[in-house]
Amino acid sequence: MINWNAIDTVLLDMDGTLLDLHFDNYFWLTHLPDRYAAIHQLDAEVAKNRLHEQIRALEGTLNWYCLDYWSDTLQVDIPALKAEISDKIQIRPHVELFLDRLRAAGKACVLITNAHPDSLSLKLKVTGIGARLDKVISSHELKYPKEAQPFWQALQQKLHFDPARTLFIDDTVRILAAAQTFGIAHLLCIHQPDSQQPRTIEGFPAIDHFDEIMPAIYQRPD
């Protein structure tokens, strides 16, 4: 599926790609509504419906991913609430070996995520995957989400990568489509980003786990 000889740079999403999306789904769909209802003394179903409407209205925008925005809007400490369930942050299967193989193969290995810096910091602290990456970039640094073309323009100015020799792996089709529009030549999706919610992807090639595309270990000829 992947011709590693044609790739110099690997851009990797975090949530749903390197990490199990179950943490995020559980937080936004269960933990936050429950804690929001308790903090503001609301009926649980009323709180869940109110949050769902507010969140969906901003889907795909930078504010949708911004913990500062949601802390101010909802009058709750979102980073603190995330830390309450940090035990649910999990690395997806074969990720660590995959990252090690990429670096051993001489590929530039960069994490690009829409996650807010506070969420990113928590997940890097819990998982330690930052030590296996060449660079970590939040879209909040570049002022645009990955769905927007200015994000990709700013990213290329920052990293100076060749889109024709770049592989981008993400679990979100609309983001892969944005990368495709920009000119990223090699695109790959994740079939089941949340380990507890089966899903099938159409429109882009996809894998279940990274062992399906693991770069070979280079061995010198005798």
N, C-alpha and C positions, 0 to 999 in steps of 0.2 A: 504493500500500500504506500510506503514511503521510500523514495529514493534518497537516501541520506547523502549521497555524493552531490546532490543538487541543492543542498541546504546548508547555509552558513549560520543563520540566526533562527532560534526557536522562541517564539512569544507564547507565553502560557497564562491562561486565566487561572484564578485561584478557586473561588467558590463553585463547586460542581465539576471542577476539572482536576485540580490537585487535591482539593479537600472535599469531603462529603457535604453535599448541599443540605443534608438533613438538619444540620445545626441551624442554618439560616431559615429554612422552612418552619422548623419547630419554633424558633424565636418569634418570627413575624406572625405566624398563624395561631400559635398557642400561648407561648410564654408572655409575650408582650400584651395581648388582649387580656389575659388573666391578671397580670400585674397592673395594667392600666385601669381595669375595672375596680380593683381593690384600692388603688391609690386615690382614684377620683370617686369612689363609692357609687359605681354604676352597675346596672344589671349586666351580667357577663355577655349575654347575647347582644344587647344594645352596644356595648363597648366593641365587640368583635365586628359588628356591621359598620359602625362608625369608622373604625380603623381601616377596614377593607376598602371602603369608598374613598377615604383620603389617600391611601397608598396607591390604589389603582389609578387614580387621577393623575399621578405624577410618573407613572411607569416609563422608564427609558430616559428620564431627565437626570441631571446631576443631583438635584434635590432628592430624588427617589432613593439615592444611595447615601445621602448625607446625614450622618448621625446628629450633627449640630442642628440641622433643620428640624429633624423629628423630635429631638429633645426640647427645642423651643416651642414647636407647634403643639406637642402633646403634654408639655409640662411634666416630663419624666426624664430621669437620667438614663438614656439609652445605653451608653457604654457600661454603666454599672449593672444594668439589667442583663446585658450580654454576658458580663463576667460571672453572673450568678449561675449560668449553665455552661460554663467553659469546658466542663468535662465532656460535653457532646461534640466538641471540635475534634474531628478525626481526619487523618490523611487517607486518601483513597488507595486501593491496592496497587502495589508495584511502583508507586510514585518515587520513592527515595532511590531505588535502583535505577529507574529511568533517568532521573536528574543526574545521577552519578555517571551513567553511561554517556549522556549528552556531553557533559563536560570532558569526560575522557576522550570523546571523539572530536574534541576541539570546537564544539558548537557554542556560540554565544547563547546563553540561557537566561531569558528575562521574564520575570513575572509582571504582567500588566493587568491591573484589576480596577474595577469600579468601586471597590470597597473603600469606605472612608478610612483615613489614616488611623483612627482609634481602633476600628475593627481589624484593620490590617496588622497593627501592632500586637493586639491580643492574640491573633491567630499565629503570627510568627513566633511569639513567645511560647505558646502552647505546643506548637509542632516542631519548631526548630528548622523548618525547611529553608529559611533564608540563607543558611550556611551553604546550601547546595545550589544557590542561584548566583549569577553574575551581577544582577541588578534587580531591584524591586521598585515598581512605579505605580502609584495610585493615580487614577484619572483626575482626582481632585488637585493634584499638582499641576496638571495641564489645563485645568479649568473647563474641560469638556468630557462627557462620558464617551465610552468606546463606540456608542451608536452614532456619534457625530464625526463627520469628515475632518473638522479641525483638530480632533484628538489625534488622528492618524498623521496629519501633517506636522503637528507639534512633536509627536513621538519620533517621526523620521528625522526631524531637525535635531532632536536630542540624542538619538542613537546612531544615525547615519547608516541604517541598514538598507540592503537592497531588497525591495519587495519581491523581485523575481526569484530570490534565493532565500526566502523567509517562509517558515512554517508557523502558522498560528493555530492554536488549539483552544477551543472555548466550548461551553455547553449551551450557548444561547444563539439561536439561528439568526436573529436580527443583528447581532453583533458580528457574526461571521459574514453576513451579507454586506455590512458596512466595510469590513476589511477587504472583501472581494471587490467592492466598488473602488476602494483606494488602490487596488492593484496587488494585494498579497496573493502570491501564486499558489501557495500550498495551504489548504484549509482542512481542518479536521474537527469533528464534533464528538461529543460524549453521549452515548445512548441513555445512560441512567445516572444522571448527576446526583440524585438523592437515592441512597442505597435502599430506602424503604418505599420508593415510588417508581414502579416500572414505567418506561417510556421508550418510544421508538422514534428515531430521527429520520426525516426525509429532506432531500434537497442538498445535503452535504454528506460526504463520506464520514462514517462514524465508527468508533470503537467502544467496546465495553471497558477494557482496561489497557494499561500501557504495555503490558507484556506482549500485546499483539504487534507493536511497532518498535520494539526494543532495538536500539542500534547494536550491531555486533561489536564484540571486543576485538580490537585490532591486534593481530599477532604477526610478528616479524617472520618472514620466510626463513627456513633453515639454510 
